[in-house]
Amino acid sequence: MITATDLHAILPAATGGNIDRFWQPLNDAMDEFGINTPVRQAAFLAQIGHESGSLRYVRELATGGAYEGRVDLGNIEPGDGIKFKGRGLIQITGRVNYVACGLALGEDLMATPELLELPELAARSAGWFWSTHGCNELADAGNFQKLTKRINGGLNGLTDRMAIWERAKEQLA
């Protein structure tokens, strides 16, 4: 189990309030989704740390308008891009991903996509994404660049992700 002190050392830019809000939901999500070794936890925390701006953002800052009509995301209804913009600590995006995540977590994300902004579901959705996209295996192999591409689709923020990863590996050793 990671402590609030661990989390603050790994994400020093996170405010105390966000550390307090997220440390237990993160532990619960890591337990639920098999993110259960220091190697996996360090990689997970590095990715969610960057994606969420050190636990500040659980909702994408952009409007989501860029996702309108994105069939690859299942956004086939007018307004889907905005309704199903990125939420959670790994920014679940698009109708198809909200459906799959909601089914897996037992939550009606279609009716209330904002549920992914709650600490528990923000953390669980990140754990679900991580687990269903083979991220434990990539973390075990130490393939951080491929892991970043799996999470982000590219290498956006790689330097920051790697800095968090190094702090996490040191803290959790």
Sequence and secondary structure as in RCSB ss.txt:
>XXXX:A:sequence
MITATDLHAILPAATGGNIDRFWQPLNDAMDEFGINTPVRQAAFLAQIGHESGSLRYVRELATGGAYEGRVDLGN
IEPGDGIKFKGRGLIQITGRVNYVACGLALGEDLMATPELLELPELAARSAGWFWSTHGCNELADAGNFQKLTKR
INGGLNGLTDRMAIWERAKEQLA
>XXXX:A:secstr
   HHHHHHH TTS HHHHHHHHHHHHHHHHHTT  SHHHHHHHHHHHHHHTTTTT SB SS SGGGTT GGGT 
 STTHHHHT  BTTTTB SHHHHHHHHHHHT  TTT GGGGGSHHHHHHHHHHHHHHTTHHHHHHHT HHHHHHH
HHSS TTHHHHHHHHHHHHHHH 
